[in-house]
Amino acid sequence: MASNHGLQDKTVLITGAAGGIGQALARAFTAQGVRLMLLDRAGTSVQALASELGALAAECDLGNATQVAAVAKQVRERWGTLDVLVNNAGTEYPTPLADSAPDSMARWASLLDNNVTSMVRLTQALLPLLPRGASVINQSSIWGRIGVAGFSAYAASKHAVVGLTRSLALELGPRGIRVNAVCPGWIRTEAALRSLTAMALEQGCSEAEVEREILARQAVPEMLIPADIAGVFLFLASSDARSLTGQCLVASHGEVMA
């Protein structure tokens, strides 16, 4: 039985909900009895998940201001307010500095837009619907706390999410809105495994060797799965975390301790 975090009947919106961490969060919040809306660019997948969970869903490109405005309108007409916003959507791919392909800088800029600007765009659109006591939770990464060779755009974007979180915590604090971030470590998702493959190719070794190196840096040498970190988000969404804002909680089995 899921622990009770006191979230029953709260209104919750999760982005990037079709797979990986987003899907695990959707299931975890559903188990709390919330009223849930799921967003993803993968419309068919997110609609299927929403049907299974009894949630609302919308296909949404967070880079499209018109689509974001439509989501805010739907939330306002359906519920009037939004208690919890989980900015989980993002993308991950290598951007080595030596890459001289014509589109290399466009890919760099696109990753920043996907991982940071999209959060601002959606949070700004939903701000009029966030009441006193609302919780905004942004998805960062342990790579938002350290440098990573070959992944400068992704690491920069996740560092930016940390700065964004702290700045919005100060800006929205007078309105009684808390803003925090989660910095997961290596989670067994398709995106993370693609990065692991890219690192293995760059280092000229096997994926198994890279994974062993990762686990050797962790205090608990086990690869996390998406469901392992869902409780961190539930806690930050709940009134038990009412004293926390501007915080970036690291969930990495001790790979990064900060």
Stockholm file with secondary structure:
# STOCKHOLM 1.0

chainA/1-258         MASNHGLQDKTVLITGAAGGIGQALARAFTAQGVRLMLLDRAGTSVQALASELGALAAECDLGNATQVAAVAKQVRERWGTLDVLVNNAGTEYPTPLADSAPDSMARWASLLDNNVTSMVRLTQALLPLLPRGASVINQSSIWGRIGVAGFSAYAASKHAVVGLTRSLALELGPRGIRVNAVCPGWIRTEAALRSLTAMALEQGCSEAEVEREILARQAVPEMLIPADIAGVFLFLASSDARSLTGQCLVASHGEVMA
#=GR chainA/1-258 SS CCCCCSCTTCEEEESSCSSHHHHHHHHHHHTTTCEEEEEESCHHHHHHHHHHHTCEEEECCTTCHHHHHHHHHHHHHHTSCCSEEEECCCCCCCCCTTCCCTTHHHHHHHHHIIIIIHHHHHHHHHGGGCCTTCEEEEECCGGGTSCCTTCHHHHHHHHHHHHHHHHHHHHHGGGTCEEEEEEECCBCSHHHHHHHHHHHHHHTSCHHHHHHHHHHTSSSCSCBCGGGGHHHHHHHHSGGGTTCCSCEEEESTTSSCC
#=GC SS_cons         CCCCCSCTTCEEEESSCSSHHHHHHHHHHHTTTCEEEEEESCHHHHHHHHHHHTCEEEECCTTCHHHHHHHHHHHHHHTSCCSEEEECCCCCCCCCTTCCCTTHHHHHHHHHIIIIIHHHHHHHHHGGGCCTTCEEEEECCGGGTSCCTTCHHHHHHHHHHHHHHHHHHHHHGGGTCEEEEEEECCBCSHHHHHHHHHHHHHHTSCHHHHHHHHHHTSSSCSCBCGGGGHHHHHHHHSGGGTTCCSCEEEESTTSSCC
//
